[in-house]
Amino acid sequence: MNVRYFVVAIAAFGFVHAPNTSIGQNWENPAERYLTAHEAYGDATCPIRADEIQHFVYFARDRRAIRRHALLESERFEGAQIMYSWADLESRRGVYDFSDIQDDIAYLDRHGKALFIQLQDASFWHRNIPVPRYLRSDDFDGGATEQFYDNGQPEGWVAKRWSPAVQERFQALLVALGQEFDGEIAGINLQETAIGVSSDTDPSFSAQLYFEGVKANMQALALAFPNTTKLQYANFMPGEWLPWEDEGYLSGVYQHGEAIGVGLGTPDLLMERKPQLNHPLAMMHEGEFTVPLGIAIQDGNYVGQTNSNEVQGDRVNLVPKLQAFAQDFLQVDYMFWVNQEPYFEEDVLPCFE
């Protein structure tokens, strides 16, 4: 926790001058209100009983891995979630190539499975610029900007979602995708809202403009796919840090999705980490939604980490606990299980047999 926000918070509650009062002694830190919620699901075991959740296997951009994959024979998995880069889908302005998506739909359909599209306009690898080359011109102010870690090291790239010119081109892509695939796929989701950008790294950026841009793209998604499940992954928003610094950005995204019929979700089911518990998991747990909710178990989540390829041989199988937490505490409609080995084969599949 940022110390500055902690000092502000305790001052606001009146504990700075009276730390020994009964009020101070009984005070519960709101940043830790869900820290032990996961303990209620510690007794969950395999096999996982049939549920109402639609389960998919997440392959990121490794679309060829669906060939002869075990999900094709499993009755518990609806299909595959695959990421497709904007740069690959639009080679030149207004020239679209959806052949990879069409091939994957056809292959999955032959095995009685469905495709869930994740549309990539952000990357977390510095060499991967996920926007079309024509956008990277002065006409679009570069089209994308670098993301940075907190230590200042480059993290990747993200489309300038706050730029009206970039929004117009991204929304044109959504229209084209909707004309081709609305009603033919299981669903489509936009990438997470968390980005490593600030006005210091890109003068064109502001948190308010970003907030408005995310909502505009969600509205376009709703219009482009009236007959298909659509999700916005909303995990963190620049310009705020909950619960201490709440500008209404993340909650506004969740409220907007509910209002326009766009479901909400998040990558990284991390049941014991305060950042996730205070941001997307709190939004999902505390809100009342008619739109679908979804959550992804991504690299590292099988051992309680994020963005990790570390292999732990001696481990507890977290899969039944992850499912129970998502089903009961979050009440999700979709779960996307990353195809990370050895965990998917050794932990996920046996629990779903």
Secondary structure, DSSP 8 states (H G I E B T S, - for coil): --HHHHHHHHHHTT-SS-TTSHHHHH---GGGTTTTGGGGGTT--SS----S-EEEEE-TT-GGGGTT-GGGG-TTEEEEEEEEEHHHHEEETTEE--HHHHHHHHHHHHTT-EEEEEEE-B-SSTT---S-GGGSSGGGTTSEEEEE-TTS-EEEEEE-TT-HHHHHHHHHHHHHHHHHHTTTSSEEEE--S-----TTT-TT--HHHHHHHHHHHHHHHHHH-TTSEEEEE----TT-BTTTB--SHHHHHHHHHHHHT-EEEEE---TT-HHHHHTHHHHHHH---SS-EEEEE-TTGGGT-SS-----SS----HHHHHHIIIIII--SEEEEE--TTHIIIIIHHHH-
